[in-house]
Amino acid sequence: MKTLKRILAATTLLVTLGFASEANAQVPLENFFKNPEKAGYQISPDGKYFSYMAPYENRLNLFVQEVGSDKATRITSETVRDLAGSMWANGHRILYIKDTAGDENFQLYGVNVDGTDSKAYTAFPKVRTTIIDPLENIDSLVIIGLNKRNPQVFDPYRLNLNNGELTQLAENPGNIQGWMTDHNGKLRVALAIVDGVNTQILYRETEEQPFRPVLTTNFKETVSFATFTPDNKMVYALTNIGRDKTALVLMDPATCEEKEVLYTNDKYDISGLGYSELKKKLISRYGNRVLRCLLPCILLLYRVFSALPPFGRILLYSHAGR
């Protein structure tokens, strides 16, 4: 009840601010399109640094700052295109992506925290790079997707960040929508769409073996592998097969046979879980009961939002999106 009262109070305040701001202030249109002063803060895996993107020569570039220090170091010098995104590869190296002249063929680059050893990992013409798995436990490797073989299809590759070596891990026949690795960074699961509507799980024990279909489900059924168990033999999965609500179970990835029900609730679906790579165990699970409780508040916000004049809508969205 306290949560509901707070949401209603915040909604009233935002609406009041929206109308007051429209009457008393004019915000320049370019403010809605210019680059932010700072954005995309991220902490390094070892906790010693944080990175962010900020304008340099009117283009978003990467800056790194040591925790506890007031001095930031710019480690990229792009002047033609903004960087599209970044992530920490390990405690001393950052990966970032950018395209060429707005072609959206994003390429992957890497640079050290002091701005040295800049590398273009996937600077292939008319080829787009996607991140499949950052492999947080393996400093020198990352799993990426490239449409190098076929512009319409992304194949998975293992990228060695030290020497730039690319190793193709499988060939996507065209219907693979997702991939999954174990805790050793081995690509062992694929998720495909078959017959246009059904979902199929494919599995292999090792990367030397071909993928084989294990289970096909329709739109009414759910089987979703979340992560492998610490020994990489079983998977933690979410499924509603044989039950009314989605449950968290232990499952054999080679057969999709349930081994043990780990958690279920007769009032709501389990929609996700938290796994600690540090502790090597499950640490949380969550469902959509909270969303159901907040639905009346969301509907109220929508109705208020729809009634606002254009400028009031912009202000409300800006505050609610923070």
Summary of the structure (lengths in Angstrom):
residues: 322
radius of gyration: 23.4
end to end distance: 22.9
largest distance: 67.4
contacts: 891
relative contact order: 0.09
helix: 18%
strand: 41%
